[in-house]
């Protein structure tokens, strides 16, 4: 992740107005270290990011664009949430080590960063304070989503 894309991601967090903002307590130098553990990529509108039932455990940070979270069940497809820049997705499988509970599709072109469990383990071993800050911020998003009054839980 370049410093320009890192700044863009940090700005998206600062501008995020939802309860599910991903806001780790990191200083600029710690953000720069975290960036070395992330893989930046883009997806086009209508492209699937997460497949329901998949065993992928990566955590995704949304910097630009909009994602739709939906679940297939006996009643058909149900939209659970729309996610905006400044949040994370994939936190459910990341923490629970279970298959993905929902699908996530790009509504518009998106810029994201991926943190795999392997890279997170390396981060935890080498930079434990940063790993702890990421864990606490992602867990806060998970807790807020689980406590949603709408009854539509958007954890993946």
C-alpha positions in Angstrom: 0.0 0.0 0.0 1.5 3.4 -0.9 1.4 6.4 1.4 -1.3 8.0 -0.9 -3.6 5.0 -0.7 -2.9 4.7 3.0 -3.9 8.3 3.4 -7.1 7.7 1.3 -8.0 4.8 3.5 -7.4 6.7 6.7 -9.5 9.6 5.3 -12.4 7.2 4.5 -12.3 6.1 8.1 -12.4 9.7 9.3 -15.4 10.4 7.1 -17.4 7.2 7.9 -20.6 8.0 9.8 -21.9 4.6 10.5 -21.7 2.5 13.7 -19.5 0.0 11.9 -16.5 2.3 11.3 -13.1 0.5 11.6 -11.1 2.9 13.8 -8.0 1.3 15.3 -6.0 3.5 17.7 -2.8 3.7 15.5 -0.4 6.6 15.0 0.8 7.4 11.4 3.9 5.3 11.8 1.9 2.3 13.0 -0.5 2.7 10.0 2.6 2.6 7.7 3.7 -0.7 9.4 0.2 -2.2 9.1 0.2 -1.3 5.4 3.1 -3.6 4.7 1.0 -6.5 5.8 -2.0 -5.7 3.6 -2.6 -6.6 -0.1 -4.3 -3.8 -2.0 -6.7 -4.7 -4.9 -9.8 -3.4 -6.7 -13.0 -5.1 -7.8 -15.5 -3.9 -10.4 -19.2 -3.3 -9.8 -21.2 -6.5 -9.5 -18.1 -8.6 -8.7 -18.4 -11.0 -5.8 -15.9 -10.5 -3.0 -17.1 -13.2 -0.5 -19.0 -16.4 -1.3 -21.4 -17.7 1.3 -20.1 -21.0 2.7 -16.5 -20.4 1.6 -13.7 -21.2 4.0 -11.8 -18.0 3.3 -10.9 -16.2 6.5 -9.4 -13.0 5.2 -10.4 -9.7 6.6 -11.1 -6.9 4.1 -10.8 -3.2 4.6 -13.1 -1.1 2.4 -11.5 2.2 1.3 -13.6 3.2 -1.7 -16.9 2.0 -3.1 -20.0 0.3 -1.7 -20.5 -3.4 -0.9 -23.8 -5.3 -0.5 -24.0 -8.1 2.1 -26.7 -10.7 1.5 -27.6 -14.2 2.6 -29.3 -17.0 0.7 -31.7 -18.9 2.8 -34.9 -20.9 2.6 -36.8 -17.7 1.9 -34.5 -16.7 -0.9 -31.9 -13.9 -0.9 -32.1 -11.3 1.9 -30.0 -8.1 1.9 -28.4 -7.6 5.2 -26.5 -4.4 4.8 -24.8 -1.9 2.6 -21.2 -1.2 3.5 -19.5 2.1 2.9 -15.8 3.1 2.9 -14.1 3.1 6.3 -15.3 -0.3 7.5 -14.2 -3.9 7.4 -15.9 -7.0 6.1 -15.2 -10.7 6.7 -14.8 -10.2 10.5 -17.1 -13.1 11.3 -15.1 -15.8 9.6 -11.8 -14.1 10.6 -12.6 -14.5 14.3 -14.8 -17.6 14.3 -12.8 -19.8 11.9 -16.1 -20.8 10.3 -17.4 -20.7 6.7 -18.6 -17.4 5.4 -22.2 -16.7 6.6 -23.1 -14.4 3.8 -22.2 -13.2 0.3 -20.7 -9.8 -0.4 -20.9 -8.1 -3.8 -19.6 -4.8 -5.1 -22.4 -2.3 -5.8 -19.8 0.0 -7.4 -16.1 -0.3 -8.2 -14.3 -0.8 -4.9 -10.7 -0.4 -3.6 -10.0 -2.8 -0.7 -7.1 -4.2 1.3 -6.9 -7.8 2.4 -5.4 -9.1 5.6 -5.0 -12.9 5.5 -4.7 -15.0 8.7 -1.1 -15.8 7.8 -0.1 -12.2 7.5 -2.1 -11.3 10.6 -0.1 -14.0 12.5 3.1 -12.4 11.3 1.9 -9.0 12.3 1.0 -10.4 15.8 4.4 -11.9 16.2 6.4 -8.9 15.0 4.1 -6.0 15.9 1.8 -7.1 18.7 0.6 -3.6 19.6 -0.6 -3.0 16.1 -2.2 -6.5 15.9 -4.0 -5.8 19.1 -5.3 -2.5 17.8 -6.6 -4.2 14.6 -8.2 -7.0 16.6 -10.0 -4.6 19.0 -11.2 -2.4 16.2 -12.5 -5.3 14.1 -14.1 -6.9 17.2 -15.8 -3.6 17.9 -17.3 -3.6 14.4 -18.4 -7.2 14.9 -20.0 -6.4 18.3 -21.9 -3.4 16.8 -23.2 -5.5 13.9 -24.3 -8.3 16.2 -26.1 -5.8 18.4 -28.0 -4.3 15.4 -31.6 -3.5 16.3 -32.7 -4.2 12.8 -32.3 -7.9 13.3 -30.2 -8.1 10.1 -26.8 -9.2 11.2 -24.1 -8.3 8.6 -21.2 -10.4 9.8 -19.5 -12.5 7.2 
